[in-house]
Amino acid sequence: MALAERVAANPPRSLRVAKRLLLDSQALRLNEVLEISAAYQALVHETPDHHEAIDAFLEKRNPNFTGA
Protein backbone atom coordinates (compact mmCIF):
# COMPACT_ATOMS: atom_id res chain seq x y z
CA MET A 1 0.00 0.00 0.00
CA ALA A 2 2.85 2.38 0.79
CA LEU A 3 4.36 1.82 -2.65
CA ALA A 4 0.99 2.45 -4.30
CA GLU A 5 0.67 5.73 -2.41
CA ARG A 6 4.17 6.80 -3.51
CA VAL A 7 3.37 6.01 -7.14
CA ALA A 8 -0.04 7.73 -7.00
CA ALA A 9 1.57 10.91 -5.62
CA ASN A 10 3.31 11.50 -8.97
CA PRO A 11 1.92 13.57 -11.86
CA PRO A 12 -1.02 11.70 -13.43
CA ARG A 13 -0.05 12.40 -17.04
CA SER A 14 3.50 11.19 -16.45
CA LEU A 15 2.18 8.02 -14.84
CA ARG A 16 -0.07 7.34 -17.83
CA VAL A 17 2.85 7.84 -20.21
CA ALA A 18 5.09 5.55 -18.15
CA LYS A 19 2.44 2.83 -18.08
CA ARG A 20 1.91 3.17 -21.83
CA LEU A 21 5.67 2.88 -22.40
CA LEU A 22 5.85 -0.26 -20.26
CA LEU A 23 3.00 -1.86 -22.19
CA ASP A 24 4.33 -0.86 -25.60
CA SER A 25 7.89 -1.92 -24.82
CA GLN A 26 6.88 -5.56 -24.48
CA ALA A 27 6.41 -5.84 -28.24
CA LEU A 28 9.14 -3.50 -29.46
CA ARG A 29 12.86 -3.70 -30.02
CA LEU A 30 15.22 -1.78 -27.74
CA ASN A 31 16.01 0.94 -30.27
CA GLU A 32 12.27 1.54 -30.80
CA VAL A 33 11.62 1.69 -27.05
CA LEU A 34 14.43 4.21 -26.59
CA GLU A 35 13.08 6.37 -29.39
CA ILE A 36 9.53 6.34 -28.02
CA SER A 37 10.84 6.95 -24.52
CA ALA A 38 12.66 10.07 -25.68
CA ALA A 39 9.52 11.32 -27.43
CA TYR A 40 7.36 10.73 -24.36
CA GLN A 41 9.91 12.47 -22.17
CA ALA A 42 9.85 15.51 -24.43
CA LEU A 43 6.05 15.61 -24.16
CA VAL A 44 5.89 15.50 -20.37
CA HIS A 45 8.66 18.10 -20.02
CA GLU A 46 6.22 20.63 -21.45
CA THR A 47 3.48 20.06 -18.84
CA PRO A 48 2.66 22.39 -15.95
CA ASP A 49 3.26 19.47 -13.56
CA HIS A 50 6.84 19.20 -14.78
CA HIS A 51 7.41 22.87 -14.06
CA GLU A 52 5.78 22.41 -10.65
CA ALA A 53 8.15 19.52 -9.91
CA ILE A 54 11.17 21.65 -10.74
CA ASP A 55 9.90 24.59 -8.69
CA ALA A 56 9.12 22.35 -5.72
CA PHE A 57 12.56 20.76 -5.89
CA LEU A 58 14.32 24.13 -6.00
CA GLU A 59 12.14 25.50 -3.19
CA LYS A 60 12.63 22.30 -1.13
CA ARG A 61 8.92 21.64 -0.76
CA ASN A 62 6.48 18.91 -1.73
CA PRO A 63 5.01 19.37 -5.22
CA ASN A 64 1.34 20.05 -5.78
CA PHE A 65 0.48 18.21 -9.00
CA THR A 66 -2.76 19.14 -10.75
CA GLY A 67 -2.78 16.63 -13.59
CA ALA A 68 -2.29 19.38 -16.14
PQR file of N, CA, C, O and H, with PARSE charges and radii, in Angstrom:
ATOM      1  N   MET A   1       0.826  -1.196   0.000 -0.4000 1.5000
ATOM      2  CA  MET A   1       0.000   0.000   0.000 -0.0000 2.0000
ATOM      3  C   MET A   1       0.872   1.262   0.000  0.5500 1.7000
ATOM      4  O   MET A   1       0.552   2.250  -0.660 -0.5500 1.4000
ATOM      5  N   ALA A   2       1.962   1.212   0.740 -0.4000 1.5000
ATOM      6  CA  ALA A   2       2.850   2.376   0.792 -0.0000 2.0000
ATOM      7  C   ALA A   2       3.446   2.666  -0.588  0.5500 1.7000
ATOM      8  O   ALA A   2       3.564   3.826  -0.982 -0.5500 1.4000
ATOM      9  H   ALA A   2       2.222   0.409   1.277  0.4000 1.0000
ATOM     10  N   LEU A   3       3.814   1.629  -1.308 -0.4000 1.5000
ATOM     11  CA  LEU A   3       4.359   1.817  -2.651 -0.0000 2.0000
ATOM     12  C   LEU A   3       3.298   2.404  -3.579  0.5500 1.7000
ATOM     13  O   LEU A   3       3.596   3.287  -4.383 -0.5500 1.4000
ATOM     14  H   LEU A   3       3.718   0.687  -0.988  0.4000 1.0000
ATOM     15  N   ALA A   4       2.082   1.925  -3.472 -0.4000 1.5000
ATOM     16  CA  ALA A   4       0.995   2.453  -4.303 -0.0000 2.0000
ATOM     17  C   ALA A   4       0.758   3.931  -4.020  0.5500 1.7000
ATOM     18  O   ALA A   4       0.498   4.705  -4.941 -0.5500 1.4000
ATOM     19  H   ALA A   4       1.840   1.208  -2.819  0.4000 1.0000
ATOM     20  N   GLU A   5       0.845   4.323  -2.769 -0.4000 1.5000
ATOM     21  CA  GLU A   5       0.671   5.732  -2.411 -0.0000 2.0000
ATOM     22  C   GLU A   5       1.797   6.585  -2.980  0.5500 1.7000
ATOM     23  O   GLU A   5       1.560   7.703  -3.439 -0.5500 1.4000
ATOM     24  H   GLU A   5       1.056   3.694  -2.021  0.4000 1.0000
ATOM     25  N   ARG A   6       3.030   6.062  -2.953 -0.4000 1.5000
ATOM     26  CA  ARG A   6       4.168   6.799  -3.512 -0.0000 2.0000
ATOM     27  C   ARG A   6       4.010   6.968  -5.015  0.5500 1.7000
ATOM     28  O   ARG A   6       4.304   8.036  -5.552 -0.5500 1.4000
ATOM     29  H   ARG A   6       3.223   5.155  -2.580  0.4000 1.0000
ATOM     30  N   VAL A   7       3.556   5.939  -5.690 -0.4000 1.5000
ATOM     31  CA  VAL A   7       3.367   6.010  -7.137 -0.0000 2.0000
ATOM     32  C   VAL A   7       2.235   6.984  -7.459  0.5500 1.7000
ATOM     33  O   VAL A   7       2.366   7.811  -8.361 -0.5500 1.4000
ATOM     34  H   VAL A   7       3.318   5.071  -5.254  0.4000 1.0000
ATOM     35  N   ALA A   8       1.136   6.891  -6.733 -0.4000 1.5000
ATOM     36  CA  ALA A   8      -0.036   7.735  -6.997 -0.0000 2.0000
ATOM     37  C   ALA A   8       0.233   9.213  -6.715  0.5500 1.7000
ATOM     38  O   ALA A   8      -0.501  10.071  -7.206 -0.5500 1.4000
ATOM     39  H   ALA A   8       1.030   6.219  -6.000  0.4000 1.0000
ATOM     40  N   ALA A   9       1.253   9.522  -5.950 -0.4000 1.5000
ATOM     41  CA  ALA A   9       1.574  10.914  -5.624 -0.0000 2.0000
ATOM     42  C   ALA A   9       2.267  11.636  -6.783  0.5500 1.7000
ATOM     43  O   ALA A   9       2.477  12.848  -6.716 -0.5500 1.4000
ATOM     44  H   ALA A   9       1.849   8.825  -5.552  0.4000 1.0000
ATOM     45  N   ASN A  10       2.616  10.919  -7.823 -0.4000 1.5000
ATOM     46  CA  ASN A  10       3.312  11.504  -8.967 -0.0000 2.0000
ATOM     47  C   ASN A  10       2.317  12.118  -9.952  0.5500 1.7000
ATOM     48  O   ASN A  10       1.115  11.868  -9.858 -0.5500 1.4000
ATOM     49  H   ASN A  10       2.445   9.935  -7.878  0.4000 1.0000
ATOM     50  N   PRO A  11       2.817  12.924 -10.900 -0.5600 1.5000
ATOM     51  CA  PRO A  11       1.918  13.570 -11.865  0.2800 2.0000
ATOM     52  C   PRO A  11       1.135  12.541 -12.680  0.5500 1.7000
ATOM     53  O   PRO A  11       1.729  11.628 -13.253 -0.5500 1.4000
ATOM     54  N   PRO A  12      -0.178  12.680 -12.737 -0.5600 1.5000
ATOM     55  CA  PRO A  12      -1.018  11.700 -13.431  0.2800 2.0000
ATOM     56  C   PRO A  12      -0.652  11.486 -14.898  0.5500 1.7000
ATOM     57  O   PRO A  12      -0.621  10.348 -15.365 -0.5500 1.4000
ATOM     58  N   ARG A  13      -0.379  12.546 -15.616 -0.4000 1.5000
ATOM     59  CA  ARG A  13      -0.054  12.402 -17.038 -0.0000 2.0000
ATOM     60  C   ARG A  13       1.250  11.623 -17.212  0.5500 1.7000
ATOM     61  O   ARG A  13       1.356  10.775 -18.099 -0.5500 1.4000
ATOM     62  H   ARG A  13      -0.404  13.471 -15.237  0.4000 1.0000
ATOM     63  N   SER A  14       2.229  11.908 -16.374 -0.4000 1.5000
ATOM     64  CA  SER A  14       3.500  11.186 -16.453 -0.0000 2.0000
ATOM     65  C   SER A  14       3.316   9.714 -16.119  0.5500 1.7000
ATOM     66  O   SER A  14       3.959   8.856 -16.723 -0.5500 1.4000
ATOM     67  H   SER A  14       2.143  12.597 -15.654  0.4000 1.0000
ATOM     68  N   LEU A  15       2.452   9.418 -15.172 -0.4000 1.5000
ATOM     69  CA  LEU A  15       2.175   8.019 -14.840 -0.0000 2.0000
ATOM     70  C   LEU A  15       1.529   7.299 -16.016  0.5500 1.7000
ATOM     71  O   LEU A  15       1.890   6.164 -16.328 -0.5500 1.4000
ATOM     72  H   LEU A  15       1.930  10.116 -14.681  0.4000 1.0000
ATOM     73  N   ARG A  16       0.576   7.954 -16.669 -0.4000 1.5000
ATOM     74  CA  ARG A  16      -0.071   7.338 -17.830 -0.0000 2.0000
ATOM     75  C   ARG A  16       0.939   7.060 -18.942  0.5500 1.7000
ATOM     76  O   ARG A  16       0.902   6.005 -19.575 -0.5500 1.4000
ATOM     77  H   ARG A  16       0.282   8.876 -16.416  0.4000 1.0000
ATOM     78  N   VAL A  17       1.833   8.008 -19.171 -0.4000 1.5000
ATOM     79  CA  VAL A  17       2.848   7.844 -20.208 -0.0000 2.0000
ATOM     80  C   VAL A  17       3.792   6.699 -19.841  0.5500 1.7000
ATOM     81  O   VAL A  17       4.146   5.889 -20.697 -0.5500 1.4000
ATOM     82  H   VAL A  17       1.863   8.865 -18.657  0.4000 1.0000
ATOM     83  N   ALA A  18       4.195   6.630 -18.588 -0.4000 1.5000
ATOM     84  CA  ALA A  18       5.094   5.549 -18.149 -0.0000 2.0000
ATOM     85  C   ALA A  18       4.426   4.186 -18.296  0.5500 1.7000
ATOM     86  O   ALA A  18       5.056   3.229 -18.746 -0.5500 1.4000
ATOM     87  H   ALA A  18       3.907   7.288 -17.892  0.4000 1.0000
ATOM     88  N   LYS A  19       3.159   4.095 -17.920 -0.4000 1.5000
ATOM     89  CA  LYS A  19       2.440   2.833 -18.077 -0.0000 2.0000
ATOM     90  C   LYS A  19       2.307   2.452 -19.551  0.5500 1.7000
ATOM     91  O   LYS A  19       2.464   1.284 -19.906 -0.5500 1.4000
ATOM     92  H   LYS A  19       2.646   4.872 -17.555  0.4000 1.0000
ATOM     93  N   ARG A  20       2.022   3.423 -20.400 -0.4000 1.5000
ATOM     94  CA  ARG A  20       1.913   3.167 -21.832 -0.0000 2.0000
ATOM     95  C   ARG A  20       3.248   2.666 -22.373  0.5500 1.7000
ATOM     96  O   ARG A  20       3.283   1.728 -23.169 -0.5500 1.4000
ATOM     97  H   ARG A  20       1.894   4.371 -20.111  0.4000 1.0000
ATOM     98  N   LEU A  21       4.346   3.289 -21.943 -0.4000 1.5000
ATOM     99  CA  LEU A  21       5.668   2.878 -22.405 -0.0000 2.0000
ATOM    100  C   LEU A  21       5.974   1.451 -21.965  0.5500 1.7000
ATOM    101  O   LEU A  21       6.526   0.670 -22.740 -0.5500 1.4000
ATOM    102  H   LEU A  21       4.317   4.051 -21.296  0.4000 1.0000
ATOM    103  N   LEU A  22       5.626   1.107 -20.743 -0.4000 1.5000
ATOM    104  CA  LEU A  22       5.851  -0.259 -20.263 -0.0000 2.0000
ATOM    105  C   LEU A  22       5.060  -1.271 -21.090  0.5500 1.7000
ATOM    106  O   LEU A  22       5.584  -2.324 -21.454 -0.5500 1.4000
ATOM    107  H   LEU A  22       5.178   1.741 -20.113  0.4000 1.0000
ATOM    108  N   LEU A  23       3.816  -0.958 -21.382 -0.4000 1.5000
ATOM    109  CA  LEU A  23       2.999  -1.862 -22.189 -0.0000 2.0000
ATOM    110  C   LEU A  23       3.535  -1.987 -23.615  0.5500 1.7000
ATOM    111  O   LEU A  23       3.665  -3.090 -24.144 -0.5500 1.4000
ATOM    112  H   LEU A  23       3.390  -0.103 -21.086  0.4000 1.0000
ATOM    113  N   ASP A  24       3.842  -0.855 -24.223 -0.4000 1.5000
ATOM    114  CA  ASP A  24       4.326  -0.861 -25.602 -0.0000 2.0000
ATOM    115  C   ASP A  24       5.682  -1.552 -25.729  0.5500 1.7000
ATOM    116  O   ASP A  24       5.950  -2.214 -26.732 -0.5500 1.4000
ATOM    117  H   ASP A  24       3.737   0.042 -23.792  0.4000 1.0000
ATOM    118  N   SER A  25       6.528  -1.401 -24.731 -0.4000 1.5000
ATOM    119  CA  SER A  25       7.890  -1.921 -24.825 -0.0000 2.0000
ATOM    120  C   SER A  25       7.949  -3.445 -24.856  0.5500 1.7000
ATOM    121  O   SER A  25       8.969  -4.016 -25.243 -0.5500 1.4000
ATOM    122  H   SER A  25       6.311  -0.863 -23.916  0.4000 1.0000
ATOM    123  N   GLN A  26       6.886  -4.098 -24.459 -0.4000 1.5000
ATOM    124  CA  GLN A  26       6.876  -5.560 -24.480 -0.0000 2.0000
ATOM    125  C   GLN A  26       6.944  -6.114 -25.904  0.5500 1.7000
ATOM    126  O   GLN A  26       7.420  -7.230 -26.115 -0.5500 1.4000
ATOM    127  H   GLN A  26       6.057  -3.634 -24.145  0.4000 1.0000
ATOM    128  N   ALA A  27       6.477  -5.351 -26.861 -0.4000 1.5000
ATOM    129  CA  ALA A  27       6.407  -5.840 -28.239 -0.0000 2.0000
ATOM    130  C   ALA A  27       7.379  -5.122 -29.174  0.5500 1.7000
ATOM    131  O   ALA A  27       7.339  -5.329 -30.386 -0.5500 1.4000
ATOM    132  H   ALA A  27       6.090  -4.445 -26.689  0.4000 1.0000
ATOM    133  N   LEU A  28       8.246  -4.284 -28.620 -0.4000 1.5000
ATOM    134  CA  LEU A  28       9.137  -3.496 -29.463 -0.0000 2.0000
ATOM    135  C   LEU A  28      10.597  -3.868 -29.222  0.5500 1.7000
ATOM    136  O   LEU A  28      10.947  -4.470 -28.207 -0.5500 1.4000
ATOM    137  H   LEU A  28       8.278  -4.116 -27.634  0.4000 1.0000
ATOM    138  N   ARG A  29      11.422  -3.499 -30.169 -0.4000 1.5000
ATOM    139  CA  ARG A  29      12.860  -3.695 -30.023 -0.0000 2.0000
ATOM    140  C   ARG A  29      13.430  -2.556 -29.193  0.5500 1.7000
ATOM    141  O   ARG A  29      12.805  -1.504 -29.063 -0.5500 1.4000
ATOM    142  H   ARG A  29      11.138  -3.010 -30.994  0.4000 1.0000
ATOM    143  N   LEU A  30      14.609  -2.765 -28.634 -0.4000 1.5000
ATOM    144  CA  LEU A  30      15.219  -1.781 -27.744 -0.0000 2.0000
ATOM    145  C   LEU A  30      15.353  -0.415 -28.402  0.5500 1.7000
ATOM    146  O   LEU A  30      15.016   0.596 -27.786 -0.5500 1.4000
ATOM    147  H   LEU A  30      15.116  -3.620 -28.739  0.4000 1.0000
ATOM    148  N   ASN A  31      15.832  -0.362 -29.624 -0.4000 1.5000
ATOM    149  CA  ASN A  31      16.007   0.943 -30.268 -0.0000 2.0000
ATOM    150  C   ASN A  31      14.671   1.668 -30.434  0.5500 1.7000
ATOM    151  O   ASN A  31      14.616   2.894 -30.338 -0.5500 1.4000
ATOM    152  H   ASN A  31      16.107  -1.183 -30.124  0.4000 1.0000
ATOM    153  N   GLU A  32      13.601   0.922 -30.681 -0.4000 1.5000
ATOM    154  CA  GLU A  32      12.269   1.540 -30.801 -0.0000 2.0000
ATOM    155  C   GLU A  32      11.784   2.047 -29.447  0.5500 1.7000
ATOM    156  O   GLU A  32      11.201   3.127 -29.360 -0.5500 1.4000
ATOM    157  H   GLU A  32      13.646  -0.074 -30.759  0.4000 1.0000
ATOM    158  N   VAL A  33      12.022   1.275 -28.396 -0.4000 1.5000
ATOM    159  CA  VAL A  33      11.619   1.690 -27.051 -0.0000 2.0000
ATOM    160  C   VAL A  33      12.360   2.961 -26.642  0.5500 1.7000
ATOM    161  O   VAL A  33      11.765   3.874 -26.068 -0.5500 1.4000
ATOM    162  H   VAL A  33      12.496   0.397 -28.466  0.4000 1.0000
ATOM    163  N   LEU A  34      13.653   3.019 -26.935 -0.4000 1.5000
ATOM    164  CA  LEU A  34      14.433   4.210 -26.586 -0.0000 2.0000
ATOM    165  C   LEU A  34      13.947   5.436 -27.348  0.5500 1.7000
ATOM    166  O   LEU A  34      13.906   6.536 -26.796 -0.5500 1.4000
ATOM    167  H   LEU A  34      14.136   2.278 -27.401  0.4000 1.0000
ATOM    168  N   GLU A  35      13.582   5.252 -28.597 -0.4000 1.5000
ATOM    169  CA  GLU A  35      13.077   6.370 -29.393 -0.0000 2.0000
ATOM    170  C   GLU A  35      11.734   6.871 -28.860  0.5500 1.7000
ATOM    171  O   GLU A  35      11.526   8.076 -28.723 -0.5500 1.4000
ATOM    172  H   GLU A  35      13.615   4.359 -29.044  0.4000 1.0000
ATOM    173  N   ILE A  36      10.839   5.955 -28.566 -0.4000 1.5000
ATOM    174  CA  ILE A  36       9.534   6.337 -28.019 -0.0000 2.0000
ATOM    175  C   ILE A  36       9.688   6.962 -26.643  0.5500 1.7000
ATOM    176  O   ILE A  36       9.000   7.927 -26.309 -0.5500 1.4000
ATOM    177  H   ILE A  36      11.008   4.976 -28.677  0.4000 1.0000
ATOM    178  N   SER A  37      10.587   6.412 -25.852 -0.4000 1.5000
ATOM    179  CA  SER A  37      10.838   6.950 -24.519 -0.0000 2.0000
ATOM    180  C   SER A  37      11.296   8.401 -24.588  0.5500 1.7000
ATOM    181  O   SER A  37      10.842   9.237 -23.807 -0.5500 1.4000
ATOM    182  H   SER A  37      11.145   5.629 -26.123  0.4000 1.0000
ATOM    183  N   ALA A  38      12.185   8.697 -25.510 -0.4000 1.5000
ATOM    184  CA  ALA A  38      12.659  10.073 -25.681 -0.0000 2.0000
ATOM    185  C   ALA A  38      11.522  10.993 -26.108  0.5500 1.7000
ATOM    186  O   ALA A  38      11.432  12.129 -25.643 -0.5500 1.4000
ATOM    187  H   ALA A  38      12.555   8.018 -26.145  0.4000 1.0000
ATOM    188  N   ALA A  39      10.658  10.505 -26.989 -0.4000 1.5000
ATOM    189  CA  ALA A  39       9.523  11.322 -27.434 -0.0000 2.0000
ATOM    190  C   ALA A  39       8.557  11.584 -26.284  0.5500 1.7000
ATOM    191  O   ALA A  39       8.093  12.709 -26.103 -0.5500 1.4000
ATOM    192  H   ALA A  39      10.732   9.582 -27.367  0.4000 1.0000
ATOM    193  N   TYR A  40       8.257  10.555 -25.516 -0.4000 1.5000
ATOM    194  CA  TYR A  40       7.361  10.731 -24.364 -0.0000 2.0000
ATOM    195  C   TYR A  40       7.957  11.701 -23.345  0.5500 1.7000
ATOM    196  O   TYR A  40       7.252  12.535 -22.777 -0.5500 1.4000
ATOM    197  H   TYR A  40       8.634   9.640 -25.664  0.4000 1.0000
ATOM    198  N   GLN A  41       9.255  11.579 -23.125 -0.4000 1.5000
ATOM    199  CA  GLN A  41       9.912  12.469 -22.167 -0.0000 2.0000
ATOM    200  C   GLN A  41       9.788  13.922 -22.620  0.5500 1.7000
ATOM    201  O   GLN A  41       9.524  14.811 -21.811 -0.5500 1.4000
ATOM    202  H   GLN A  41       9.828  10.901 -23.586  0.4000 1.0000
ATOM    203  N   ALA A  42       9.978  14.155 -23.906 -0.4000 1.5000
ATOM    204  CA  ALA A  42       9.845  15.511 -24.432 -0.0000 2.0000
ATOM    205  C   ALA A  42       8.431  16.048 -24.213  0.5500 1.7000
ATOM    206  O   ALA A  42       8.251  17.230 -23.921 -0.5500 1.4000
ATOM    207  H   ALA A  42      10.192  13.433 -24.564  0.4000 1.0000
ATOM    208  N   LEU A  43       7.433  15.180 -24.355 -0.4000 1.5000
ATOM    209  CA  LEU A  43       6.047  15.613 -24.155 -0.0000 2.0000
ATOM    210  C   LEU A  43       5.776  16.014 -22.711  0.5500 1.7000
ATOM    211  O   LEU A  43       5.178  17.060 -22.459 -0.5500 1.4000
ATOM    212  H   LEU A  43       7.579  14.220 -24.592  0.4000 1.0000
ATOM    213  N   VAL A  44       6.204  15.200 -21.772 -0.4000 1.5000
ATOM    214  CA  VAL A  44       5.887  15.503 -20.368 -0.0000 2.0000
ATOM    215  C   VAL A  44       6.727  16.649 -19.816  0.5500 1.7000
ATOM    216  O   VAL A  44       6.364  17.250 -18.805 -0.5500 1.4000
ATOM    217  H   VAL A  44       6.690  14.350 -21.977  0.4000 1.0000
ATOM    218  N   HIS A  45       7.851  16.958 -20.473 -0.4000 1.5000
ATOM    219  CA  HIS A  45       8.655  18.097 -20.023 -0.0000 2.0000
ATOM    220  C   HIS A  45       7.964  19.428 -20.303  0.5500 1.7000
ATOM    221  O   HIS A  45       8.372  20.463 -19.776 -0.5500 1.4000
ATOM    222  H   HIS A  45       8.145  16.470 -21.294  0.4000 1.0000
ATOM    223  N   GLU A  46       6.940  19.406 -21.115 -0.4000 1.5000
ATOM    224  CA  GLU A  46       6.215  20.628 -21.453 -0.0000 2.0000
ATOM    225  C   GLU A  46       4.957  20.831 -20.612  0.5500 1.7000
ATOM    226  O   GLU A  46       4.211  21.780 -20.851 -0.5500 1.4000
ATOM    227  H   GLU A  46       6.609  18.565 -21.544  0.4000 1.0000
ATOM    228  N   THR A  47       4.708  19.965 -19.638 -0.4000 1.5000
ATOM    229  CA  THR A  47       3.483  20.060 -18.840 -0.0000 2.0000
ATOM    230  C   THR A  47       3.667  20.983 -17.640  0.5500 1.7000
ATOM    231  O   THR A  47       4.784  21.141 -17.146 -0.5500 1.4000
ATOM    232  H   THR A  47       5.315  19.194 -19.444  0.4000 1.0000
ATOM    233  N   PRO A  48       2.588  21.589 -17.169 -0.5600 1.5000
ATOM    234  CA  PRO A  48       2.662  22.394 -15.949  0.2800 2.0000
ATOM    235  C   PRO A  48       3.151  21.578 -14.745  0.5500 1.7000
ATOM    236  O   PRO A  48       3.843  22.112 -13.878 -0.5500 1.4000
ATOM    237  N   ASP A  49       2.797  20.294 -14.688 -0.4000 1.5000
ATOM    238  CA  ASP A  49       3.257  19.471 -13.562 -0.0000 2.0000
ATOM    239  C   ASP A  49       4.775  19.318 -13.556  0.5500 1.7000
ATOM    240  O   ASP A  49       5.386  19.237 -12.490 -0.5500 1.4000
ATOM    241  H   ASP A  49       2.235  19.860 -15.392  0.4000 1.0000
ATOM    242  N   HIS A  50       5.378  19.279 -14.724 -0.4000 1.5000
ATOM    243  CA  HIS A  50       6.840  19.198 -14.777 -0.0000 2.0000
ATOM    244  C   HIS A  50       7.461  20.468 -14.206  0.5500 1.7000
ATOM    245  O   HIS A  50       8.420  20.412 -13.436 -0.5500 1.4000
ATOM    246  H   HIS A  50       4.881  19.345 -15.590  0.4000 1.0000
ATOM    247  N   HIS A  51       6.908  21.598 -14.589 -0.4000 1.5000
ATOM    248  CA  HIS A  51       7.414  22.868 -14.058 -0.0000 2.0000
ATOM    249  C   HIS A  51       7.177  22.956 -12.553  0.5500 1.7000
ATOM    250  O   HIS A  51       8.011  23.497 -11.826 -0.5500 1.4000
ATOM    251  H   HIS A  51       6.129  21.643 -15.215  0.4000 1.0000
ATOM    252  N   GLU A  52       6.061  22.437 -12.088 -0.4000 1.5000
ATOM    253  CA  GLU A  52       5.785  22.407 -10.652 -0.0000 2.0000
ATOM    254  C   GLU A  52       6.798  21.523  -9.930  0.5500 1.7000
ATOM    255  O   GLU A  52       7.242  21.861  -8.833 -0.5500 1.4000
ATOM    256  H   GLU A  52       5.384  21.998 -12.678  0.4000 1.0000
ATOM    257  N   ALA A  53       7.159  20.413 -10.526 -0.4000 1.5000
ATOM    258  CA  ALA A  53       8.147  19.520  -9.913 -0.0000 2.0000
ATOM    259  C   ALA A  53       9.493  20.219  -9.773  0.5500 1.7000
ATOM    260  O   ALA A  53      10.150  20.107  -8.737 -0.5500 1.4000
ATOM    261  H   ALA A  53       6.798  20.138 -11.418  0.4000 1.0000
ATOM    262  N   ILE A  54       9.896  20.927 -10.798 -0.4000 1.5000
ATOM    263  CA  ILE A  54      11.174  21.648 -10.740 -0.0000 2.0000
ATOM    264  C   ILE A  54      11.121  22.742  -9.684  0.5500 1.7000
ATOM    265  O   ILE A  54      12.041  22.874  -8.878 -0.5500 1.4000
ATOM    266  H   ILE A  54       9.362  21.017 -11.639  0.4000 1.0000
ATOM    267  N   ASP A  55      10.047  23.527  -9.685 -0.4000 1.5000
ATOM    268  CA  ASP A  55       9.905  24.589  -8.690 -0.0000 2.0000
ATOM    269  C   ASP A  55       9.914  24.031  -7.273  0.5500 1.7000
ATOM    270  O   ASP A  55      10.582  24.573  -6.392 -0.5500 1.4000
ATOM    271  H   ASP A  55       9.299  23.420 -10.340  0.4000 1.0000
ATOM    272  N   ALA A  56       9.177  22.954  -7.055 -0.4000 1.5000
ATOM    273  CA  ALA A  56       9.115  22.350  -5.723 -0.0000 2.0000
ATOM    274  C   ALA A  56      10.484  21.847  -5.293  0.5500 1.7000
ATOM    275  O   ALA A  56      10.866  22.004  -4.133 -0.5500 1.4000
ATOM    276  H   ALA A  56       8.635  22.514  -7.771  0.4000 1.0000
ATOM    277  N   PHE A  57      11.217  21.251  -6.205 -0.4000 1.5000
ATOM    278  CA  PHE A  57      12.560  20.764  -5.886 -0.0000 2.0000
ATOM    279  C   PHE A  57      13.470  21.923  -5.486  0.5500 1.7000
ATOM    280  O   PHE A  57      14.167  21.853  -4.474 -0.5500 1.4000
ATOM    281  H   PHE A  57      10.907  21.123  -7.147  0.4000 1.0000
ATOM    282  N   LEU A  58      13.459  22.979  -6.279 -0.4000 1.5000
ATOM    283  CA  LEU A  58      14.323  24.127  -6.001 -0.0000 2.0000
ATOM    284  C   LEU A  58      13.936  24.843  -4.705  0.5500 1.7000
ATOM    285  O   LEU A  58      14.791  25.383  -4.002 -0.5500 1.4000
ATOM    286  H   LEU A  58      12.893  23.036  -7.101  0.4000 1.0000
ATOM    287  N   GLU A  59      12.637  24.837  -4.401 -0.4000 1.5000
ATOM    288  CA  GLU A  59      12.144  25.496  -3.186 -0.0000 2.0000
ATOM    289  C   GLU A  59      12.121  24.559  -1.980  0.5500 1.7000
ATOM    290  O   GLU A  59      11.712  24.948  -0.886 -0.5500 1.4000
ATOM    291  H   GLU A  59      11.943  24.398  -4.972  0.4000 1.0000
ATOM    292  N   LYS A  60      12.569  23.311  -2.194 -0.4000 1.5000
ATOM    293  CA  LYS A  60      12.633  22.298  -1.126 -0.0000 2.0000
ATOM    294  C   LYS A  60      11.276  22.108  -0.433  0.5500 1.7000
ATOM    295  O   LYS A  60      11.159  22.156   0.792 -0.5500 1.4000
ATOM    296  H   LYS A  60      12.901  22.994  -3.082  0.4000 1.0000
ATOM    297  N   ARG A  61      10.260  21.890  -1.276 -0.4000 1.5000
ATOM    298  CA  ARG A  61       8.919  21.641  -0.762 -0.0000 2.0000
ATOM    299  C   ARG A  61       8.288  20.493  -1.537  0.5500 1.7000
ATOM    300  O   ARG A  61       8.796  20.088  -2.583 -0.5500 1.4000
ATOM    301  H   ARG A  61      10.354  21.852  -2.271  0.4000 1.0000
ATOM    302  N   ASN A  62       7.203  19.980  -1.032 -0.4000 1.5000
ATOM    303  CA  ASN A  62       6.484  18.913  -1.735 -0.0000 2.0000
ATOM    304  C   ASN A  62       5.724  19.516  -2.913  0.5500 1.7000
ATOM    305  O   ASN A  62       5.138  20.590  -2.784 -0.5500 1.4000
ATOM    306  H   ASN A  62       6.791  20.308  -0.182  0.4000 1.0000
ATOM    307  N   PRO A  63       5.728  18.843  -4.049 -0.5600 1.5000
ATOM    308  CA  PRO A  63       5.005  19.370  -5.219  0.2800 2.0000
ATOM    309  C   PRO A  63       3.502  19.224  -5.063  0.5500 1.7000
ATOM    310  O   PRO A  63       3.013  18.347  -4.351 -0.5500 1.4000
ATOM    311  N   ASN A  64       2.788  20.095  -5.739 -0.4000 1.5000
ATOM    312  CA  ASN A  64       1.336  20.046  -5.782 -0.0000 2.0000
ATOM    313  C   ASN A  64       0.929  19.829  -7.233  0.5500 1.7000
ATOM    314  O   ASN A  64       0.735  20.787  -7.982 -0.5500 1.4000
ATOM    315  H   ASN A  64       3.185  20.808  -6.317  0.4000 1.0000
ATOM    316  N   PHE A  65       0.800  18.548  -7.630 -0.4000 1.5000
ATOM    317  CA  PHE A  65       0.483  18.214  -9.002 -0.0000 2.0000
ATOM    318  C   PHE A  65      -1.018  18.344  -9.247  0.5500 1.7000
ATOM    319  O   PHE A  65      -1.837  17.956  -8.415 -0.5500 1.4000
ATOM    320  H   PHE A  65       0.957  17.770  -7.022  0.4000 1.0000
ATOM    321  N   THR A  66      -1.358  18.903 -10.415 -0.4000 1.5000
ATOM    322  CA  THR A  66      -2.758  19.144 -10.747 -0.0000 2.0000
ATOM    323  C   THR A  66      -3.276  18.207 -11.839  0.5500 1.7000
ATOM    324  O   THR A  66      -4.480  18.141 -12.089 -0.5500 1.4000
ATOM    325  H   THR A  66      -0.693  19.218 -11.091  0.4000 1.0000
ATOM    326  N   GLY A  67      -2.376  17.495 -12.476 -0.4000 1.5000
ATOM    327  CA  GLY A  67      -2.780  16.634 -13.587 -0.0000 2.0000
ATOM    328  C   GLY A  67      -2.777  17.362 -14.912  0.5500 1.7000
ATOM    329  O   GLY A  67      -3.180  16.806 -15.933 -0.5500 1.4000
ATOM    330  H   GLY A  67      -1.398  17.549 -12.273  0.4000 1.0000
ATOM    331  N   ALA A  68      -2.327  18.596 -14.902 -0.4000 1.5000
ATOM    332  CA  ALA A  68      -2.287  19.385 -16.139 -0.0000 2.0000
ATOM    333  C   ALA A  68      -1.004  19.139 -16.893  0.5500 1.7000
ATOM    334  O   ALA A  68      -0.794  19.717 -17.959 -0.5500 1.4000
ATOM    335  H   ALA A  68      -1.999  19.048 -14.073  0.4000 1.0000
TER
END
